[in-house]
Amino acid sequence: MTSNLLKSIIEKIQTNLNGRGILACSGGTDSSVLAVASKMAAGNNITAFFVDTGLIREGEKKRVKEFFEKFEINYKIIDSSDLFLGNLKGVTDPELKRKLIGDTFIKVFEKEAINLNAEYLLQGTIAPDWIESGGKNRDVIKSHHNVGGLPEHMHLKLIEPMRDLYKDDVRELSAELGLDVSQQPFPGPGLAVRIIGEITKERVEVLKKVTSLVEEAIENGIKSGNRPWQYFAVLLPVKTTGVHGDKRSYGDTVAIRAIDSTDAMTGTFHRFDWDFLEELSTKITNEVSTVNRVVLDITDKPPATIEWE
Ligand code: XMP
């Protein structure tokens, strides 16, 4: 039986969509739930887009493609990595990064919408996105790419049927729709908000490798009930001295961030087992030659946000 929550999302889509729409799907839980609900609401009048920004995780494109196919969602995958990385060149300010990413997404979507004769853009924006982007008269904590990152003038009409939901509501919907509920959240701006300082192709490659190692270690090494709610690595703009064999090295520093939360509005840092951390740290420095130091983030939210930028 369809829950009232799912029914209300389907209804919102059907009421607001008058023609064709495109849907921004990052492969994260929020936009994946929206993609399935939209298929139920409007069938092939909606095309879901996954944009390879060059800032996605290893294997992400394949995973999202399989998801679209499993749920028979009308989709298109676009490679815009040169465009995104080009626009971000030389940018180090976190808010500017987020705004440029939001703006680039919209430009990509507007172009695709013209090709499809679509007037609407569906986004899986949820309450924490707009609250932290300065909604409800609050201070801007960070401009979520799908809210504060949107340009002032855009031609597409926005439909955001999940605006009042929180992460735990989305998890319930996700279970109801048969999506992978063990999947951790991943931010729309991707690895950009986890690369502190300038984003270059080389730095993205380093973070991609470390991210895979962190995810693999946690997903294979910690039973699902005890896994952190969200876990990832952050590449710092700090180089430090190390020793590899009997040679001096001067390399990258990565931080491990793992948080226990239910709704992403607050959270506590995950208490890892020390032996697990030692193994993970050794694996990272052995397998990613440019990294010679691994540090652990032991900050709750608040005062820190989950993502570093
Ligand atoms: P913060 O860093 O604000 O993160 O404590 C809260 C949750 O939101 C995710 N996050 C984002 N998700 N677009 C998204 O779709 C964004 O711009 C964005 N920024 C943060 C973050 O991964 C965490 O789960």
Boltz pocket constraint, residues with backbone or C-beta under 6 A from the ligand:
constraints:
  - pocket:
      binder: B
      contacts: [[A, 28], [A, 128], [A, 132], [A, 142], [A, 143], [A, 144], [A, 145], [A, 146], [A, 185], [A, 186], [A, 187], [A, 188], [A, 189], [A, 230], [A, 264], [A, 265], [A, 301], [A, 304], [A, 305], [A, 306], [A, 307], [A, 308]]
      max_distance: 6.0
